Amino acid sequence: MVPLFILFGTFGILFLLNKYFIKRLSISFIGRVAMALMMILAGIAHFVYDEPMVAMMPDIIPWKLEIVYLTGILEFVAAIGLLWEGTARVTSIMLMIFFLAILPANILGSIRGVNIPGAEYGVWYLLFRIPLQMFFLWWVWYFGVRSQKLAEKTKS
């Protein structure tokens, strides 16, 4: 739930600041900044909640802790990539793939009852988490791929 508040809160604040004061940020950039902040917080979580994240992973995967740390670092890199116009589109596509790739870990973590924030709600967390993951996927597509493409068309 916290990632959703971060995403909407950041978007809302930047949208209002842009509308009344800044007046030069694109809606694409505002959406990407909101996702970037969420990705930074998610990346930090990979180091703070490393043991529960390891427990979410399927047993057949080797080097679980290393993968948790690596994906945390990749989330930091993605946050940077979203902010730069030159890499925003490719970063968004990579994030879409990433969100699909980590969905099984979220499902498995919910089934196992892994003690991460939100998991105390049991199956309800899973029922919320799957659509939330799809929403994040849509968000990066909309603000990082679609909006970028529309901006390119209006420039030509």
PyMOL CGO cylinders between C-alpha atoms (Angstrom):
from pymol import cmd
from pymol.cgo import CYLINDER

trace = [
    CYLINDER, 0.00, 0.00, 0.00, 2.87, 2.38, 0.78, 0.3, 1, 1, 1, 1, 1, 1,
    CYLINDER, 2.87, 2.38, 0.78, 4.21, 2.24, -2.80, 0.3, 1, 1, 1, 1, 1, 1,
    CYLINDER, 4.21, 2.24, -2.80, 0.81, 3.32, -4.09, 0.3, 1, 1, 1, 1, 1, 1,
    CYLINDER, 0.81, 3.32, -4.09, 0.69, 6.28, -1.69, 0.3, 1, 1, 1, 1, 1, 1,
    CYLINDER, 0.69, 6.28, -1.69, 4.23, 7.28, -2.73, 0.3, 1, 1, 1, 1, 1, 1,
    CYLINDER, 4.23, 7.28, -2.73, 3.32, 7.04, -6.41, 0.3, 1, 1, 1, 1, 1, 1,
    CYLINDER, 3.32, 7.04, -6.41, 0.05, 8.99, -6.18, 0.3, 1, 1, 1, 1, 1, 1,
    CYLINDER, 0.05, 8.99, -6.18, 1.36, 11.45, -3.59, 0.3, 1, 1, 1, 1, 1, 1,
    CYLINDER, 1.36, 11.45, -3.59, 4.45, 12.36, -5.59, 0.3, 1, 1, 1, 1, 1, 1,
    CYLINDER, 4.45, 12.36, -5.59, 2.45, 12.60, -8.80, 0.3, 1, 1, 1, 1, 1, 1,
    CYLINDER, 2.45, 12.60, -8.80, -0.21, 14.81, -7.19, 0.3, 1, 1, 1, 1, 1, 1,
    CYLINDER, -0.21, 14.81, -7.19, 2.28, 17.16, -5.55, 0.3, 1, 1, 1, 1, 1, 1,
    CYLINDER, 2.28, 17.16, -5.55, 4.37, 17.55, -8.71, 0.3, 1, 1, 1, 1, 1, 1,
    CYLINDER, 4.37, 17.55, -8.71, 1.26, 17.96, -10.85, 0.3, 1, 1, 1, 1, 1, 1,
    CYLINDER, 1.26, 17.96, -10.85, -0.02, 20.79, -8.65, 0.3, 1, 1, 1, 1, 1, 1,
    CYLINDER, -0.02, 20.79, -8.65, 3.40, 22.44, -8.35, 0.3, 1, 1, 1, 1, 1, 1,
    CYLINDER, 3.40, 22.44, -8.35, 3.74, 22.31, -12.12, 0.3, 1, 1, 1, 1, 1, 1,
    CYLINDER, 3.74, 22.31, -12.12, 0.23, 23.63, -12.74, 0.3, 1, 1, 1, 1, 1, 1,
    CYLINDER, 0.23, 23.63, -12.74, 0.54, 26.64, -10.44, 0.3, 1, 1, 1, 1, 1, 1,
    CYLINDER, 0.54, 26.64, -10.44, 4.26, 27.40, -10.19, 0.3, 1, 1, 1, 1, 1, 1,
    CYLINDER, 4.26, 27.40, -10.19, 6.73, 25.54, -12.42, 0.3, 1, 1, 1, 1, 1, 1,
    CYLINDER, 6.73, 25.54, -12.42, 4.57, 25.33, -15.57, 0.3, 1, 1, 1, 1, 1, 1,
    CYLINDER, 4.57, 25.33, -15.57, 7.10, 23.55, -17.78, 0.3, 1, 1, 1, 1, 1, 1,
    CYLINDER, 7.10, 23.55, -17.78, 7.16, 19.88, -16.76, 0.3, 1, 1, 1, 1, 1, 1,
    CYLINDER, 7.16, 19.88, -16.76, 5.52, 17.35, -19.05, 0.3, 1, 1, 1, 1, 1, 1,
    CYLINDER, 5.52, 17.35, -19.05, 2.96, 14.94, -17.68, 0.3, 1, 1, 1, 1, 1, 1,
    CYLINDER, 2.96, 14.94, -17.68, 5.28, 12.15, -18.83, 0.3, 1, 1, 1, 1, 1, 1,
    CYLINDER, 5.28, 12.15, -18.83, 8.11, 13.52, -16.70, 0.3, 1, 1, 1, 1, 1, 1,
    CYLINDER, 8.11, 13.52, -16.70, 5.88, 13.96, -13.65, 0.3, 1, 1, 1, 1, 1, 1,
    CYLINDER, 5.88, 13.96, -13.65, 4.69, 10.35, -13.92, 0.3, 1, 1, 1, 1, 1, 1,
    CYLINDER, 4.69, 10.35, -13.92, 8.25, 9.11, -14.37, 0.3, 1, 1, 1, 1, 1, 1,
    CYLINDER, 8.25, 9.11, -14.37, 9.51, 11.09, -11.35, 0.3, 1, 1, 1, 1, 1, 1,
    CYLINDER, 9.51, 11.09, -11.35, 6.74, 9.55, -9.22, 0.3, 1, 1, 1, 1, 1, 1,
    CYLINDER, 6.74, 9.55, -9.22, 7.72, 6.05, -10.36, 0.3, 1, 1, 1, 1, 1, 1,
    CYLINDER, 7.72, 6.05, -10.36, 11.42, 6.85, -9.87, 0.3, 1, 1, 1, 1, 1, 1,
    CYLINDER, 11.42, 6.85, -9.87, 10.81, 7.80, -6.23, 0.3, 1, 1, 1, 1, 1, 1,
    CYLINDER, 10.81, 7.80, -6.23, 8.82, 4.63, -5.73, 0.3, 1, 1, 1, 1, 1, 1,
    CYLINDER, 8.82, 4.63, -5.73, 11.65, 2.61, -7.29, 0.3, 1, 1, 1, 1, 1, 1,
    CYLINDER, 11.65, 2.61, -7.29, 14.19, 4.21, -4.95, 0.3, 1, 1, 1, 1, 1, 1,
    CYLINDER, 14.19, 4.21, -4.95, 12.10, 3.24, -1.93, 0.3, 1, 1, 1, 1, 1, 1,
    CYLINDER, 12.10, 3.24, -1.93, 11.61, -0.27, -3.35, 0.3, 1, 1, 1, 1, 1, 1,
    CYLINDER, 11.61, -0.27, -3.35, 15.37, -0.53, -3.88, 0.3, 1, 1, 1, 1, 1, 1,
    CYLINDER, 15.37, -0.53, -3.88, 16.00, 0.46, -0.25, 0.3, 1, 1, 1, 1, 1, 1,
    CYLINDER, 16.00, 0.46, -0.25, 13.51, -2.21, 0.84, 0.3, 1, 1, 1, 1, 1, 1,
    CYLINDER, 13.51, -2.21, 0.84, 15.68, -4.84, -0.85, 0.3, 1, 1, 1, 1, 1, 1,
    CYLINDER, 15.68, -4.84, -0.85, 18.41, -4.07, 1.65, 0.3, 1, 1, 1, 1, 1, 1,
    CYLINDER, 18.41, -4.07, 1.65, 16.19, -3.51, 4.70, 0.3, 1, 1, 1, 1, 1, 1,
    CYLINDER, 16.19, -3.51, 4.70, 13.89, -6.51, 4.14, 0.3, 1, 1, 1, 1, 1, 1,
    CYLINDER, 13.89, -6.51, 4.14, 16.44, -8.79, 2.47, 0.3, 1, 1, 1, 1, 1, 1,
    CYLINDER, 16.44, -8.79, 2.47, 15.58, -11.94, 4.45, 0.3, 1, 1, 1, 1, 1, 1,
    CYLINDER, 15.58, -11.94, 4.45, 11.84, -11.80, 3.74, 0.3, 1, 1, 1, 1, 1, 1,
    CYLINDER, 11.84, -11.80, 3.74, 12.56, -11.10, 0.07, 0.3, 1, 1, 1, 1, 1, 1,
    CYLINDER, 12.56, -11.10, 0.07, 14.78, -14.17, -0.07, 0.3, 1, 1, 1, 1, 1, 1,
    CYLINDER, 14.78, -14.17, -0.07, 11.93, -16.19, 1.46, 0.3, 1, 1, 1, 1, 1, 1,
    CYLINDER, 11.93, -16.19, 1.46, 9.62, -15.04, -1.36, 0.3, 1, 1, 1, 1, 1, 1,
    CYLINDER, 9.62, -15.04, -1.36, 11.78, -16.63, -4.03, 0.3, 1, 1, 1, 1, 1, 1,
    CYLINDER, 11.78, -16.63, -4.03, 11.20, -20.13, -5.42, 0.3, 1, 1, 1, 1, 1, 1,
    CYLINDER, 11.20, -20.13, -5.42, 13.44, -22.80, -3.90, 0.3, 1, 1, 1, 1, 1, 1,
    CYLINDER, 13.44, -22.80, -3.90, 15.06, -23.69, -7.24, 0.3, 1, 1, 1, 1, 1, 1,
    CYLINDER, 15.06, -23.69, -7.24, 16.68, -20.26, -7.62, 0.3, 1, 1, 1, 1, 1, 1,
    CYLINDER, 16.68, -20.26, -7.62, 20.34, -20.13, -6.52, 0.3, 1, 1, 1, 1, 1, 1,
    CYLINDER, 20.34, -20.13, -6.52, 22.08, -17.09, -4.98, 0.3, 1, 1, 1, 1, 1, 1,
    CYLINDER, 22.08, -17.09, -4.98, 18.84, -15.68, -3.62, 0.3, 1, 1, 1, 1, 1, 1,
    CYLINDER, 18.84, -15.68, -3.62, 20.39, -13.01, -1.39, 0.3, 1, 1, 1, 1, 1, 1,
    CYLINDER, 20.39, -13.01, -1.39, 22.66, -11.83, -4.19, 0.3, 1, 1, 1, 1, 1, 1,
    CYLINDER, 22.66, -11.83, -4.19, 19.67, -11.60, -6.54, 0.3, 1, 1, 1, 1, 1, 1,
    CYLINDER, 19.67, -11.60, -6.54, 17.72, -9.58, -3.95, 0.3, 1, 1, 1, 1, 1, 1,
    CYLINDER, 17.72, -9.58, -3.95, 20.62, -7.11, -3.65, 0.3, 1, 1, 1, 1, 1, 1,
    CYLINDER, 20.62, -7.11, -3.65, 21.12, -7.01, -7.41, 0.3, 1, 1, 1, 1, 1, 1,
    CYLINDER, 21.12, -7.01, -7.41, 17.45, -6.27, -8.06, 0.3, 1, 1, 1, 1, 1, 1,
    CYLINDER, 17.45, -6.27, -8.06, 17.60, -3.54, -5.41, 0.3, 1, 1, 1, 1, 1, 1,
    CYLINDER, 17.60, -3.54, -5.41, 20.52, -1.95, -7.26, 0.3, 1, 1, 1, 1, 1, 1,
    CYLINDER, 20.52, -1.95, -7.26, 18.67, -2.36, -10.57, 0.3, 1, 1, 1, 1, 1, 1,
    CYLINDER, 18.67, -2.36, -10.57, 15.73, -0.48, -9.06, 0.3, 1, 1, 1, 1, 1, 1,
    CYLINDER, 15.73, -0.48, -9.06, 18.07, 2.43, -8.22, 0.3, 1, 1, 1, 1, 1, 1,
    CYLINDER, 18.07, 2.43, -8.22, 19.43, 2.37, -11.77, 0.3, 1, 1, 1, 1, 1, 1,
    CYLINDER, 19.43, 2.37, -11.77, 15.88, 2.27, -13.17, 0.3, 1, 1, 1, 1, 1, 1,
    CYLINDER, 15.88, 2.27, -13.17, 14.98, 5.34, -11.10, 0.3, 1, 1, 1, 1, 1, 1,
    CYLINDER, 14.98, 5.34, -11.10, 17.83, 7.25, -12.73, 0.3, 1, 1, 1, 1, 1, 1,
    CYLINDER, 17.83, 7.25, -12.73, 16.93, 5.93, -16.17, 0.3, 1, 1, 1, 1, 1, 1,
    CYLINDER, 16.93, 5.93, -16.17, 13.35, 7.13, -15.82, 0.3, 1, 1, 1, 1, 1, 1,
    CYLINDER, 13.35, 7.13, -15.82, 14.48, 10.70, -15.15, 0.3, 1, 1, 1, 1, 1, 1,
    CYLINDER, 14.48, 10.70, -15.15, 16.61, 11.13, -18.25, 0.3, 1, 1, 1, 1, 1, 1,
    CYLINDER, 16.61, 11.13, -18.25, 14.65, 11.68, -21.49, 0.3, 1, 1, 1, 1, 1, 1,
    CYLINDER, 14.65, 11.68, -21.49, 17.21, 9.73, -23.51, 0.3, 1, 1, 1, 1, 1, 1,
    CYLINDER, 17.21, 9.73, -23.51, 16.74, 6.53, -21.51, 0.3, 1, 1, 1, 1, 1, 1,
    CYLINDER, 16.74, 6.53, -21.51, 13.19, 6.88, -20.21, 0.3, 1, 1, 1, 1, 1, 1,
    CYLINDER, 13.19, 6.88, -20.21, 11.57, 4.79, -22.92, 0.3, 1, 1, 1, 1, 1, 1,
    CYLINDER, 11.57, 4.79, -22.92, 13.97, 1.84, -22.80, 0.3, 1, 1, 1, 1, 1, 1,
    CYLINDER, 13.97, 1.84, -22.80, 14.00, 1.97, -18.98, 0.3, 1, 1, 1, 1, 1, 1,
    CYLINDER, 14.00, 1.97, -18.98, 10.20, 1.86, -18.97, 0.3, 1, 1, 1, 1, 1, 1,
    CYLINDER, 10.20, 1.86, -18.97, 10.16, -1.18, -21.24, 0.3, 1, 1, 1, 1, 1, 1,
    CYLINDER, 10.16, -1.18, -21.24, 12.74, -2.90, -19.04, 0.3, 1, 1, 1, 1, 1, 1,
    CYLINDER, 12.74, -2.90, -19.04, 10.68, -2.07, -15.94, 0.3, 1, 1, 1, 1, 1, 1,
    CYLINDER, 10.68, -2.07, -15.94, 7.61, -3.60, -17.55, 0.3, 1, 1, 1, 1, 1, 1,
    CYLINDER, 7.61, -3.60, -17.55, 9.57, -6.82, -18.04, 0.3, 1, 1, 1, 1, 1, 1,
    CYLINDER, 9.57, -6.82, -18.04, 10.90, -6.55, -14.48, 0.3, 1, 1, 1, 1, 1, 1,
    CYLINDER, 10.90, -6.55, -14.48, 7.41, -6.15, -13.00, 0.3, 1, 1, 1, 1, 1, 1,
    CYLINDER, 7.41, -6.15, -13.00, 6.27, -9.26, -14.85, 0.3, 1, 1, 1, 1, 1, 1,
    CYLINDER, 6.27, -9.26, -14.85, 9.38, -11.17, -13.76, 0.3, 1, 1, 1, 1, 1, 1,
    CYLINDER, 9.38, -11.17, -13.76, 8.93, -10.43, -10.04, 0.3, 1, 1, 1, 1, 1, 1,
    CYLINDER, 8.93, -10.43, -10.04, 5.21, -11.14, -9.99, 0.3, 1, 1, 1, 1, 1, 1,
    CYLINDER, 5.21, -11.14, -9.99, 5.73, -14.87, -9.25, 0.3, 1, 1, 1, 1, 1, 1,
    CYLINDER, 5.73, -14.87, -9.25, 7.85, -13.97, -6.20, 0.3, 1, 1, 1, 1, 1, 1,
    CYLINDER, 7.85, -13.97, -6.20, 5.06, -11.74, -4.92, 0.3, 1, 1, 1, 1, 1, 1,
    CYLINDER, 5.06, -11.74, -4.92, 2.54, -14.52, -5.43, 0.3, 1, 1, 1, 1, 1, 1,
    CYLINDER, 2.54, -14.52, -5.43, 4.78, -17.11, -3.77, 0.3, 1, 1, 1, 1, 1, 1,
    CYLINDER, 4.78, -17.11, -3.77, 5.51, -14.75, -0.88, 0.3, 1, 1, 1, 1, 1, 1,
    CYLINDER, 5.51, -14.75, -0.88, 1.81, -14.26, -0.31, 0.3, 1, 1, 1, 1, 1, 1,
    CYLINDER, 1.81, -14.26, -0.31, 1.12, -18.00, -0.43, 0.3, 1, 1, 1, 1, 1, 1,
    CYLINDER, 1.12, -18.00, -0.43, 3.97, -18.68, 2.01, 0.3, 1, 1, 1, 1, 1, 1,
    CYLINDER, 3.97, -18.68, 2.01, 2.87, -15.85, 4.30, 0.3, 1, 1, 1, 1, 1, 1,
    CYLINDER, 2.87, -15.85, 4.30, 6.29, -14.19, 4.17, 0.3, 1, 1, 1, 1, 1, 1,
    CYLINDER, 6.29, -14.19, 4.17, 6.55, -11.47, 6.78, 0.3, 1, 1, 1, 1, 1, 1,
    CYLINDER, 6.55, -11.47, 6.78, 6.85, -8.35, 4.61, 0.3, 1, 1, 1, 1, 1, 1,
    CYLINDER, 6.85, -8.35, 4.61, 4.80, -5.18, 4.96, 0.3, 1, 1, 1, 1, 1, 1,
    CYLINDER, 4.80, -5.18, 4.96, 1.29, -5.98, 3.76, 0.3, 1, 1, 1, 1, 1, 1,
    CYLINDER, 1.29, -5.98, 3.76, 1.63, -9.76, 4.08, 0.3, 1, 1, 1, 1, 1, 1,
    CYLINDER, 1.63, -9.76, 4.08, -0.18, -9.73, 7.41, 0.3, 1, 1, 1, 1, 1, 1,
    CYLINDER, -0.18, -9.73, 7.41, -3.37, -9.46, 5.33, 0.3, 1, 1, 1, 1, 1, 1,
    CYLINDER, -3.37, -9.46, 5.33, -2.78, -12.95, 3.91, 0.3, 1, 1, 1, 1, 1, 1,
    CYLINDER, -2.78, -12.95, 3.91, -4.61, -13.82, 0.72, 0.3, 1, 1, 1, 1, 1, 1,
    CYLINDER, -4.61, -13.82, 0.72, -6.10, -10.31, 0.61, 0.3, 1, 1, 1, 1, 1, 1,
    CYLINDER, -6.10, -10.31, 0.61, -2.58, -8.97, 0.13, 0.3, 1, 1, 1, 1, 1, 1,
    CYLINDER, -2.58, -8.97, 0.13, -2.18, -11.28, -2.85, 0.3, 1, 1, 1, 1, 1, 1,
    CYLINDER, -2.18, -11.28, -2.85, -5.51, -10.23, -4.30, 0.3, 1, 1, 1, 1, 1, 1,
    CYLINDER, -5.51, -10.23, -4.30, -4.37, -6.62, -3.99, 0.3, 1, 1, 1, 1, 1, 1,
    CYLINDER, -4.37, -6.62, -3.99, -0.76, -7.19, -5.04, 0.3, 1, 1, 1, 1, 1, 1,
    CYLINDER, -0.76, -7.19, -5.04, -1.45, -8.78, -8.43, 0.3, 1, 1, 1, 1, 1, 1,
    CYLINDER, -1.45, -8.78, -8.43, -3.62, -5.91, -9.75, 0.3, 1, 1, 1, 1, 1, 1,
    CYLINDER, -3.62, -5.91, -9.75, -1.18, -3.45, -8.14, 0.3, 1, 1, 1, 1, 1, 1,
    CYLINDER, -1.18, -3.45, -8.14, 1.70, -5.02, -10.07, 0.3, 1, 1, 1, 1, 1, 1,
    CYLINDER, 1.70, -5.02, -10.07, -0.36, -4.73, -13.28, 0.3, 1, 1, 1, 1, 1, 1,
    CYLINDER, -0.36, -4.73, -13.28, -1.07, -1.09, -12.42, 0.3, 1, 1, 1, 1, 1, 1,
    CYLINDER, -1.07, -1.09, -12.42, 2.66, -0.39, -12.03, 0.3, 1, 1, 1, 1, 1, 1,
    CYLINDER, 2.66, -0.39, -12.03, 3.22, -2.04, -15.39, 0.3, 1, 1, 1, 1, 1, 1,
    CYLINDER, 3.22, -2.04, -15.39, 0.54, 0.19, -16.96, 0.3, 1, 1, 1, 1, 1, 1,
    CYLINDER, 0.54, 0.19, -16.96, 2.03, 3.27, -15.23, 0.3, 1, 1, 1, 1, 1, 1,
    CYLINDER, 2.03, 3.27, -15.23, 5.50, 2.83, -16.73, 0.3, 1, 1, 1, 1, 1, 1,
    CYLINDER, 5.50, 2.83, -16.73, 3.96, 2.06, -20.13, 0.3, 1, 1, 1, 1, 1, 1,
    CYLINDER, 3.96, 2.06, -20.13, 1.72, 5.13, -20.02, 0.3, 1, 1, 1, 1, 1, 1,
    CYLINDER, 1.72, 5.13, -20.02, 4.26, 7.67, -18.72, 0.3, 1, 1, 1, 1, 1, 1,
    CYLINDER, 4.26, 7.67, -18.72, 7.44, 6.14, -20.12, 0.3, 1, 1, 1, 1, 1, 1,
    CYLINDER, 7.44, 6.14, -20.12, 6.45, 4.62, -23.46, 0.3, 1, 1, 1, 1, 1, 1,
    CYLINDER, 6.45, 4.62, -23.46, 3.10, 6.02, -24.64, 0.3, 1, 1, 1, 1, 1, 1,
    CYLINDER, 3.10, 6.02, -24.64, 3.60, 9.61, -23.45, 0.3, 1, 1, 1, 1, 1, 1,
    CYLINDER, 3.60, 9.61, -23.45, 7.13, 9.65, -24.83, 0.3, 1, 1, 1, 1, 1, 1,
    CYLINDER, 7.13, 9.65, -24.83, 5.88, 8.48, -28.22, 0.3, 1, 1, 1, 1, 1, 1,
    CYLINDER, 5.88, 8.48, -28.22, 3.13, 11.14, -28.23, 0.3, 1, 1, 1, 1, 1, 1,
    CYLINDER, 3.13, 11.14, -28.23, 5.65, 13.84, -27.33, 0.3, 1, 1, 1, 1, 1, 1,
    CYLINDER, 5.65, 13.84, -27.33, 7.89, 12.76, -30.22, 0.3, 1, 1, 1, 1, 1, 1,
    CYLINDER, 7.89, 12.76, -30.22, 4.96, 12.95, -32.66, 0.3, 1, 1, 1, 1, 1, 1,
    CYLINDER, 4.96, 12.95, -32.66, 4.02, 16.47, -31.57, 0.3, 1, 1, 1, 1, 1, 1,
    CYLINDER, 4.02, 16.47, -31.57, 7.63, 17.66, -32.05, 0.3, 1, 1, 1, 1, 1, 1,
    CYLINDER, 7.63, 17.66, -32.05, 7.65, 16.58, -35.70, 0.3, 1, 1, 1, 1, 1, 1,
]
cmd.load_cgo(trace, "trace")
